[in-house]
Amino acid sequence: MPAQMSKFIIQWQDQFGNWQRFQEKHNQADAFRTAQARARSTGKRHRLVDAQGHLIDLIEP
């Protein structure tokens, strides 16, 4: 039986304060780097949440 992989979901905040889904990754470090780079390039706030929706990290541009 295969082990359950963790999911890390990258979301970004739109101009109305709503969180929009961007991407899903299985590696937390990679997800953080991707969210950090995108926050810098877009100037928008990003966050990482797990599969249950718990906040892992909030990235400011």
C-alpha positions in Angstrom: 0.0 0.0 0.0 1.6 3.4 -1.0 2.2 6.0 1.6 -0.1 9.1 1.4 1.8 12.0 -0.1 1.5 15.5 1.4 -0.1 18.2 -0.7 0.9 21.8 -0.5 -1.4 24.2 -2.2 -0.2 27.7 -3.4 -2.9 30.4 -3.3 -2.7 34.1 -4.1 -4.9 36.9 -2.9 -6.8 39.0 -5.4 -7.7 42.7 -5.1 -10.9 41.8 -3.3 -9.1 39.8 -0.5 -10.2 36.4 -1.8 -7.7 33.6 -2.1 -7.4 32.0 -5.5 -5.8 28.6 -6.1 -2.6 28.7 -8.2 -0.8 25.4 -8.0 -0.4 22.2 -6.0 2.9 20.6 -5.1 4.1 17.6 -3.1 7.3 19.2 -1.8 7.0 21.9 0.8 10.4 23.6 0.1 9.6 23.7 -3.7 6.2 25.1 -3.0 7.6 27.8 -0.8 10.2 28.8 -3.4 7.6 28.9 -6.1 5.2 31.0 -4.0 8.0 33.4 -2.9 9.2 33.9 -6.5 5.7 34.5 -7.8 4.9 36.9 -4.9 7.9 38.9 -5.9 7.1 38.9 -9.6 3.4 39.7 -9.3 3.5 41.9 -6.2 0.6 40.0 -4.7 0.4 38.1 -1.3 0.7 34.3 -1.6 0.1 31.6 1.0 0.8 27.9 1.4 -1.9 25.6 2.8 -2.0 21.9 3.3 -4.6 19.5 1.9 -6.9 20.2 5.0 -6.7 23.9 4.4 -4.4 24.7 7.4 -2.2 27.7 6.9 1.5 26.8 6.6 3.1 30.0 5.5 2.1 33.5 4.3 4.4 35.2 1.8 4.4 39.0 1.4 5.8 40.4 -1.9 
